[in-house]
Amino acid sequence: MKILFVYTLARAAIFAAVFGLLWVILYRQVEWNSVSVLYTALIAMVISAVIAMLALRSLRDKLALEIAERSARTKHAFEARRAAEDSQPD
């Protein structure tokens, strides 16, 4: 699940960069309190989600493929255990 860590780290880095950029841009125009920080974080979340959708497509595809393969292996192992259990005499 290394790819999950890389993808999550990339998403967090994009969010931090967008939040920092918004903070720098709005530093003098906004009186900073908890509400303005929350709004800035929400705006940064939306912008970073759009950027991540476009910029991290290859990582997301690799992650989806890894999750699908892991799911298939788990399902196959479950079916094999079920078949072994069903073939045992009572």
MOTANOR-V725138 format. One record per run of one state. SS is the DSSP state (H for helix, E for strand, L for the rest). FROM is the first residue (numbers start at 1). TO is the last residue. Records with the same first field share a line. If there is no record, write none. Layout:
SS = FROM-TO / FROM-TO
This chain:
L = 1-1 / 27-33 / 56-56 / 88-90
H = 2-26 / 34-55 / 57-87
